[in-house]
Amino acid sequence: MSAGLKPDMFDPACPTTVMPFQIGDKWTAMVVLCLEDGPRRFTELRVPLRRVTPKVLSETLRSMERDGLINRFAYDENPPRVEYSLTPLGRSLLTLVDAARSWCTDHMDDLVAAREAYTRSA
């Protein structure tokens, strides 16, 4: 067994097996930040997230809804209107996202240097 791995780390009863792994994906943290100030419609999310495809954004929103991170509210209107908002559980991710952003800011120079060194040696 590798150093650092705990024998029960991958046990089905381990709490990390239910962890929503998409927290670390490219778009979930950005969606959390976009919803920080209140509900938004799909098209409103597409503005700041202009590089995400509609398909990927839909998949991300569905995964986040499944994990209880966001609420999806469909209004009975014509044309239909749907809004997304953070749940209290989703809002709790703001602390984690802020910590990750702070870490990146503190270590950006080291990350860039490591990537450049890797590219030169490859």
N, C-alpha and C positions, 0 to 999 in steps of 0.2 A: 504494500500500500504506500502511496506517495506520502511524503512528509506533509503534515498540515491537514490531511483528510481525516475526519473522525469516522469511526466505524459505522455509526448510525446516521451519518449525514444524508444518505439517500433512502432512509427508511420511509415507507409510505406514511407513517404516523408523524413524521417530522413536519413542523409548521411551515417550513420553507417549500413543501410540495404544493401548498395552495397559494403561494405568493404569486401575485399577478406579474409575471415576468415582463409584460409589456411596459412596465414602469421604466425599464431601461432602454426601450426601443427609441427610435428616432423621433417619433411624433407624440407619444403620450405626454411627456413632460411639457411639450409645447402647447398641447391642447389644454392641459391643466393651467398653464400660464394665461392662455387666451380666455379661459373661463373664470379667472381669478376675480374680475370685477363684476361678474354677473352673467346671466344667460345670454347665449348667442345662437343665432340660426346657422345652419350648415354653410350658407353662402357667406355669412359674416366671418366664419372660421376660415374660409378659403382665402380671405384677403391677407391676413398676416401669414398664413401657411400656404402661400402661393406655389411653393415647390411640390406640395403633396398632391397626388392625383386624387380625384374624387373617390375612386375605388379604395385606395389605401386609407383615406380619411374615414370613409364609411366603415371599413373593417376595424379601424382603431376605435371609433366611437362605439361600435357594437361590443368590442372587447371590454372597453371601459364601463359600459352599461352593465354587461354581464358580471363584472367584478364589483359592482356597486360604487364605482368612482364617480359616475355621472348619472343624472336623471335625463330622460328623454320625454318631453311633453309635446304631444301632437294636439294642436288646436283644431276644433271642428269648424273650419272655415273654408271658403272657396276663393282663391286657391288654398290648398292645405299649407299650414305653417307648423313647423317643428322647431322647438328650442331645446338646447342642451344646457345643463347647469351642473355645477359640482355638488356632490353630496357632501355631508360632513366628512365621510371617509376620504373622498377625493380631495377635499380642502386640506386634509391633514398631510397630503403629499407636498403641499407648498413648502413646508419646512425642509423636506428632503430635496426638493428641486433647488431651493435657495442654497442649501449646503453644497450640492453638486456644482452649482454655478460659482459659488465662492471658491471651491477647491480648484475649479478650472481656471479661474482668474489668478489665483495664487500660483498655479503651476504651469500656466500657458507657455512661458519661455522654455521650461524644461521639456514639455511635451513636443513643442515644435523642434527643439534641438534633437530630441531622441528620434523623431520621425525623419529628420534630415540625415542624421547619422545612419539610420537604418537604410534609407534610400541609397545613400552613397555606397554602403557596403553590399548591397544586393546586386 
